Amino acid sequence: MVTAIIITIALYALLTVYLGFRANQGSLDNVNDYFLASRTLSSSHLAVTTMATWFSTFAFLGAPGFYYSKGFAWGMAIIFYVFVGVLLLWFIGRKLWMVAREKGYITPAELLVDFYNNRTIGYITALISILSLIPYVLIQVVAIGKVIEGSTDGFVSYEVAVVVAGAVAAFYVFLGGMRAIILTDWIQGILFAGVIVISAIVTIYASGGFVPGIENSIAAQPDLFVMDPDNMGFTMSLAFSWMLGFILLPHLWQRTYMAESAQAYTKSIYYQAIITVVLITGISITGLLSIGLVDGLEDSDKLVPTLFSTYIPWAAPLLVLATFAAGMSTTDSQLLTVSSVFVRDIIHPITKERLEKHRGKMISRYLVIALVGFITILALLPESQGPIVLLASKGIGIVVLLLIPLIGPLYWEKATATGAIWGMLSGFSFQLAYEFNAFELPYSFGAPIPSLVIGLIVLFLLSNLSSRKEGAVI
């Protein structure tokens, strides 16, 4: 079995490298093609690549595990944030596409800098973008390491698995950019979607049916099926931040720029809604039924691997491959986005050098390599190997702050740079103080909701006290 797993991963790695070469041959030598595939995605390509990069290792390892450990409350959160998140694609995503198509934006910061005519907003947006994505990239690599080490009984160590995963992602992103990512997302999406469906089928079968399975889970831990008022804030915070993250995470925000037409973007939303229903149903069934099926599992991220090893051990190579694919489908996109942020929002404004063609593409490629090295080092630290959902939520909590300046170009033309800058900084300061335990919030609330409220209040007040022509006072 160990040999089969190693051979499967090796073959898959070679396939992704081949796709990277193939994408490189068909790509144009400029940053617009490297980062956005020249904005030529059809509705099906856009839907698949968006869902593949969104439903990562979090989806079939972290999310079922959180159902298992948190119960029905987590179910309410995940259903709310996913379905409302899809609606945000309609109300926000379409506007982002139209503006980006007209102006040629590549990063989120470029839209905001243009609207507010202020470079400081670009730097702050770039910082928030990078801080939001690092934890999300990290959990993909950590999950790959955990699953490969566990599935091979330690024959392939966590450290080796992490290094290999990083190297493979770096190689094909370096070669093919977004075109390579789109090609691999089809394969990766099918693989991990298949594992989610198989996991649900296995839990139903092992539980003797869906209804008996739910009854067993309620009997085993009835407290997990009752809403706890003292922890309502935790559930609401997760739901709210992940809902906004569905459109505000920079690598997903960029995907709104890639559609070939307004019709293609709109049609992709319908496809994403259908895919979401299937995957969330599978995740929910796996997590909830496992409460009565699996006893005493301390690390909830290992729920799906435990189900596979117990009931279908022969499918271990498929699980490992799907984990590898899910991690890659998100890691590659986020690496590329962080690279674009560095090049377009930091290097370009500082050097005043136009980085549109070959030079910009080459700098972006080497930044991808550097980022992979940084993430790999972080993944090897013990502090980085905690629960997947909680690690990812730290990044998602930060990215909600991007809604503050986005209110201006989308809905409120009177918003000023002064209000947007200080709104983001005040919200970020609140989150920072919370992370360092300066205070606690009632009912287990996290920082995202109050930090966003504070930021929006500051945006409104200062925008009404300042002029758009004044720029920012900072």
N, C-alpha and C positions, 0 to 999 in steps of 0.2 A: 504493500500500500504506500509506503514511504517513497519507494522508487517511482510508482505511478504518479504521485503528487509532484515530485521533482521534475519528471519528464513533461507532465502537463504544463507546469509553470514555464519551463524552458521553451517549449513549443509556442506557448502563447506570447512570451517575451520576443521570440524571433518574429512572430507574426506582426506584432506592433512595430517592431523595428522596420520590417519590410513596408508596412503601411506608411511609416514616416518617410522612407525613401521615395515611395510612390507619390506621396503628397508633395514632397519637395520638387519633384520633376514637373508637376503641374502648377506650381505656385508662381506668383509674380514677385519680383524683387523689390517690394516696398512694405511699409508697416501696415498699410490698410489691408493688404492681403494676409500678412502674417498674423495680425491680431483679429481681423474680422472676416476673413475669407472673401474680401472685396464686397461684402454685403450682398451676397448672391444666394442665400439659403432659401430653399423651398419650405413650404409649411411642414412637411414631414421631417425634413432634416432639422429644422429649427426645433420642432417638438421633441424629437429624439435626443438631440444634444442637450437641450435644456433639462429634460427630465433625467438624463443620464448623469449630468453634473450635479443635479439637486438631490436625487435619491442615491446617496453614496453609501459608504459602509455604515453611516448613521442609520440608514433606512432598514437594512436587514440584519444588523447586529445591535446597534444602540437602541433603536425604536422598539423592537420586540422585547428587548431586555428591560426597557423602562416600563413597558406595559406589565411585565412580569413582577417588577419590584414596586411599582407605584399604583398599578391597578387602573380602575375605571377613570380616575381623575386625569391620568395621562392620556387616556383615550379621548376624553373630551377636548383636551388641549390640542392633540395632534389632528383630530378631525376638523376642529375650528381653524387652526392656522393653515392647513393645507388647502381647504376649499375656499376660504376667504383670500388666501394667497393667490389662487388662480384668478379670482375676480379682480385682484389688483393688476394682473396682466392686462385686463380689459380697460380699466379706468386710468391706469398710469402708464403701462407699457406701450400702448398705442401712441400716446402723446410723445413719449420718449423717442419712439421710432421716427415719427414725423419730423421732429426737431433735428434729430441726428442726421437724417437723410438730407435735409436741407442744408445743414451747416457742416456736415462732415466730421462730427465728433467721433472720437475713439474711446475716450475714458469718461467716467461720470464727472470728474472735475472740470473737464473742458466745457461742458454744458453750463456749469455753475459759474465758472470764471467769465464766460461770455455774457451771461445774463446780468451778473452784478458788476461786470467790468472791473474786477478786483482780483489780483493775483494771490493775495493772502488766503482767500477762500479756496483756491486751488491747492495750496500747500496743506491746509487743514484737512480738506477732503481726501487728499492723497494719503495723509497720515492715518486717518480713520479707515480708509480702504485697506491699507496694509495691515493695520492692527486687527481688523475684522477677519481677514483671510488667513493669517498665520495660524491661529488655533484650529481653523477648519481644515487647512492643509495637513496640519500635524496629526489630527485624528485619523486621517486616511492611512497614513504611513504606520501609525501605532496599531491600528486594527489589522493591517496586513501582517505586521510582525507577530501579533498575538495569535492569529489564526494559523499561520504557517508553522510557527513553533509548536503550538498545541496539536495540530493535525499530524505532524511528523514525530511526535513524542520527543521533541527537543533535538532530533537529528539535524534539522536546520534551525539554528538558533534565532532568537528574536533579532539580534543585532545583524546577522547576515541577511535575514529577510528584509529588514528595513533598508539596508544599503542597496540590495538588489532592486527593490521597488523604486527607490529614488533614482537609481542609475537608468533603469528602463524608461521611466517617465521623462527624465531629462533628455534622453537620447532622441526619442521620437518627436518631442516638442521642439527640441533644438532644430531638427531637420525640417519638419513640416508645418509647425505653427498650428493655427486653427484648422487648417485643412486636414492635418493628420489627426487632430482631436475629433473632428466630425466623423472621419472614417472609422476610428477605433470605438467611438461612442455607440455605433450601431451594434457592434459585437458585444461590448461591455454591457450595454443596456439590456440586451436579450439575455445575457448570462445571469445578471443579478436579479432581473425580473423573474426569470425561471426559478431561481432559488427561493425567492419570496413565495411564489405560488406552491412550490414543492413543500416548503416548510409548513404552510397552512394545511395542505393535504395530509401531511404526516401527522400533525397534531390532531386533526379531526379523526383520522383513522385510529391513532393510538388512544384517543379519548373515548372511542366507541360512538362517535357522532358529535355534531356540534352542540346540540342541546344537552346531552349528558356531560359533555366536556365543560360547558359553562356551569352546570349544576355542581360538578366536582370542584371547580375552581372557587365558587362561592362558598361551598362547604369547607374547603381547605383554609381559605383566608377571607372570611366575610368582611373584614375591615377594609379590604382593598376595593370593595364594591360600594362603599359608602363615602360620600363627599365629606371631607374633614374641613370644617370652617377655618380651623387654625392654619391650614395649609393652602387655602384657596388662592392666596396671593402668589404662591409658587406656580400653581397651575396657570393662572392668568398671565403671569409674567412670561412663562415659556410660550404660551399660545400667541401672545401679542408680539413678542420679539421675533419668533419664527415666521409669523404671518408677514411682517414687514420685510424680513430677510429674504423672502421669496422673490421680491422685486428689487430690493436695495443692495443685496450683496453684490459687490462690483462685478464679479464674473457673470452673474445673472443679469444685472443691469446692462452689461455690454451685449448680451445676447439679444436684447431688444433692438439693438442697432443693426443686426445681421440679416434681417429678412429682406428678400428681394423685392417685395412689394407690400403695400398695406393689406391687400387681400391674403397674401401668404402669412403675414403675422397674425391676422385675425383667425384664419383657419387653424393655425398652429395651437391657438388657445383651446379650441374644441378638442383637438387631439390630446393635449396635455390633461384636460379635464378627465377624459376617458381613461388614460393611463393612470392618473392619480387614483381614481375610484378602484381600479383593479389592485394596485399596489397597496393602498391603505387598507383595503379589506383583508388582503393576505397578511399584512403586518399585524393588524388588530387580532385576527383569529389566532395567529401563532402566539402572540404574547399573552392574551387572556386565557386561552385554553391550557397554556403551559403552567399556569399558577397551580392547577390541580394535578398536573402531570409530572412536574419536576420538583423535587424536594431539596430545600436547603442550598440553593445555588448562590454562593457569595458574590461572585463576579457576574452581574447580569449581562454583560457583553458577551459572555460565553454561552448564552442560552441556545442560540441556533446551532453552534458547533456541538453542544451537548445532545440536542435532538438528533442531529445527523449521526453522531457516534453511537447513540443508543439504538435508534430504530432503522437507520439505513447506512451503516458504516461503509458499505461498498461505494457510496456516493461522496466519500470524503474528498476525492480529487476535484469533483464539481464544486463543492463548497469553497475549497481553497482557491480555485480558479475564479469563482464569482467574487470572492472577497478581493482578490488581486485586481480584477476588472473594475469593481465598484470603486476601489480606492484610486485606481488610475484615472477613471472617468471624471473624477472630481479634482484630483491633484493636478492633472495636466492643465485644466482650464484655469485653475487658480494661480498656478505658476505663471501662465501666460498673462493673466490679468495683472498680477503684481508687477511683472516685467514691464507691461505697457504703462502702468502708473509711474514707475520709476523713470522711464524714458520720456513720456509725454508731459508729466506733471511736475517732475523734479529736475531731471537733467536738462531738458529742453529750455525751460524758463531761466535756469541759472546760467547756462552757457550761451543762450541766445542763438544756438545753432539749429538750423532746420534739419530735422532727423526724419525725413519722410521716406527716403528710399533705401539704398543698400546699406549705408552707414547705420541708420536707425535700426534696421533689421538685424545687423550683426551685433550691435550693442545689446539688443533685446535677447538674442540667443545666449550671449555670455552671461547676462543677468540671470537667465533661467538656470544655468549651471551653478552659479553662485547661490541662488536661492535654494536649490536642491541640497547643496552642501549644508547650508544653515539649518534647514528643516530636519535633515538627517541627524545632525548633532543634537537638536532639541529632542527628537524622538528617542534618542538613546538615554536621555536623562530620566531617572525614576519618577520625577515629579510630573512628567508629561504623560504617564501611562495610566491615568485615572479613567473614570467612566466617560465613554465617548460623548454622550449627550451633554454632560455638564461642561466638558472641554469646548465643544462646539458652541454652546450657548454663550460662552464668554465673548466670542467673536461676534455672534449675532446681536448680543446686547449693545455692542459698540455701534454697529452699523445702523441701528434705528435712528441715530443722530443725523444721518444724511437726509432724513425726511424734512428736517428743519429748513435748510436752504432750498430744498427742492420745491417747497410750497410756493416759492416765488415764481419760477418759470412755468409751473404747472397751473397755479390757481390765483396768485395774488401779485399783480404787477407792482404794487406799492412796496413790496418787501425791499429792504435796503441791505447793502453789504454790511453796514454796522450791526443791524439786527441779526443777520444770518451768522456772522462771525461770533458775536458774543452769545448768541443762542446755542451754537455748537459747543463753544468753550464752557459755558455754564453747565450744559448737560453732561459734558465729558468730565468736568470737575466733580459733579455729583457722583457719577459712576466710579471715579477713581477713589473718592472718599469712602464709598460703600465697600469697594474691593479691599481697602486697607482697614476695614472694620471700625471706621470712625463713628458709625451709628448702625442701628438696626431698624428695619421697617416692620410694621405690624403684619400679622397674618402671613408671614414668610414671603412677603413681596420681595421681588428682586429690584434692581435699579433701573431697568430699561423704561418702564412706564413713567415713573415720576421724573426721570431725567429728560424724557421727551417732552413731558408737560412743561417742565421748567424752561426748557429750550424754546418751546413754541411761545410761551408767555414773553420771554425776553425778546424774541424775534418781533412779536407784535408791538410791544411797548417801544422798543428802540426804533423800529421802522416808522412808527408814527411820530417820533421825535427827531428823525433825521431825514435828509434828502437823498434820493438815489444818486444825485450828482456829487455828493460829498465823498462817496467812497467809505471805506471803513476807518474807524478811529481805533487804533490798536497799538 
